[in-house]
């Protein structure tokens, strides 16, 4: 059973908080999933948080003309008065080009509004940070769709970071060992 089915079961049981938490955790593994983002938006509506619903829908392909979504977008704008604060409230976990067309257009308009205020904002995943070894460890982490969601509770991000760094370190050590053996073979060979 996938995360969307589990969240729908949570909602059917009336456990809206569990559904929300499950979907938020799932965004770490599937950051631009339209199904997860849309169900998360509806879950926020059920919980009475229109602004959070607007933040989730902001990253989907839902039309700006959709009455429910436009009301949620308006609530999002009322809660976050400045464009920069609104941008920082979005659940962006992927590069902006991973999101559908309507979402990218909204992100572009938001970026232009931020710039018009004399501020600068780059969606968080559009910037690549390299660790001390010069590797982007995110590139070494794959999607483990068959893992149990329980591994991805509040400590999930630290689990991924340790795993990413371990894989990256292993690759760096393998490259160094291979390079050292080639140099030794050339010198003493």
N, C-alpha and C positions, 0 to 999 in steps of 0.2 A: 504494500500500500504506500502511495507516495504522500508527500507532505500536504498537498492540497486536499486529498481525500481525508487525511487525519484531521486537518483543520476544519473541514466541513463537518466531520463527526463531532468535533469539539463544539462547534456552533450549534449543531442539532441537539446536543446534550445541554446547551445553555452555558457551557464553559467558555465564554467569549475571551477571557483573559488568556487561557491556555491556547486558544486558536491564534490570538494576536502574537503571543510569545513564540509559538511554533513557526509562524510565518516570518516574523522578524529574524529569527535564527536561520531560517531557510534562505533568506536573502544573502547571507554570507557565502553560501554555496552556489546559488543561482541568482546573482545580483540583478539581472535585468529581465527576469522571468515575468512575462506579462500576467500569467495566471496567478502567481504569488502576489504581485503588486496589486492586481485588481481585487483579489479576495481580501488582501490586507486592507484596502480602502473600504470595502464593504464591512469588514470586521470593525474598523474604527468608527464607521457610521453606527453600527449596532451598539458600540460602547459610548456613543454620544459625542465623539471627538471629530467634528466636521473638518477642522483644520488639519488633523493628522490624515484624514481620508483624502483631503486635497493634496497633501504632500505625496502620498502614495500614487494617486491618480496622475499627478504632475509628470511622472515618469512612464506613463503608459500611452497608448495610442488613442485613448478616449478623446472624443471631440470636445473642443472648448464650448460647443453649443449644447452639449448634454446638460439638461437642467439640474440633475443631481450633482454632477461633477462641477458645473459652474458655481453652484451654491457652495460646494466644498472649497473651490479655488478662492471664492470671495472670503470665506471664513479664514482660509490660510493667510490671505493678504491682510485681513483685519488683525489677526493675531501677531503677524510679523510685519510691522509697519514699514521697515526698510527693506529694499530688495536684497541687500547683503544678508540680513537676518533670515529672510525667507529662504535664500539659497542654502544657508547653513543648516536649515531645518529639514532639507530634503534627504530622503534615505538613499543617497547615491552611493553605490558600492561597485560600480563598473565604469569604464570609460564612457563618456557621453555618446560616442558613436555606436555603442551596443544597444541603446534605447531606440524605440520606434520613432518614426518621422514626427508625429505630433509632439512627442516628448523633446526631441532635439530642437524643434522650433521654439517650444516654450523655454528651453534652456538658453537658446540664443537670445530670445527677447529679454530674459532675465539678466543675462550677461550684459546686454546693451543698457539696461536700466541701471545696473550697478556701475557701469562705466560712466554713464551720464551723471551719476552722483559723485564722480571723481574717485571712485574706489576701484579696486581690482579684485577679481575672483576667477579662479580656474576651478572647474569641477574637480573634487579631490582625487578621483581615479584617473584624471587626464594628465597628472604629474607623476612621473616615475621616480621613485626614490631608490637609490642604490645603497645597499648596506656596506659595511666596512670592507668587504672583499670585492666590491665593484659588481655585485650580482643583484639582479632584481629577483628576490626569492619568490615573489608571486608567480613567476614564470614556471617554477618547479612544483607548484601545487596543483594537482589535478582534481577534478570533481569526483568524489567518491559517492556516487548515487546510492550505493547499497549499504552505506553506513547507517547505523541507528541514530535518530535525532538526539538521543540522550547525550551523545558525546558533545553536542553543540549547545550546551547551556551557557551560562554566563562566562564560563572559562573556555568556551570554544575558540575564541580568537587567540587565546594564549596557546592552546593546543596546536592550532594551525601554524602560528609563528614558530614554535619550537620545531615542528615537523619541517616547515619550509627551510629553516636555517640548517637543520640536520642534513637534508637532501643537498642543499647548496654547498655545505661544507664538505660533504662526501665527494661531490663533483670536483671541487677545488683541489682536494687532496689527491684524487685520481689524476687530475691534470698535472699537478706538481710531481707526483711519483713517476708518471710517464715521461715528463720532461727531464727529470733527474736521471732516469735510466738511459735515455737517449744520449744525454751529455756524457755520462760515464762510459757508454759504449763507444762513443766517438773518441774520447780521451784515451781509454785503455784498450780499445778494440783493435 
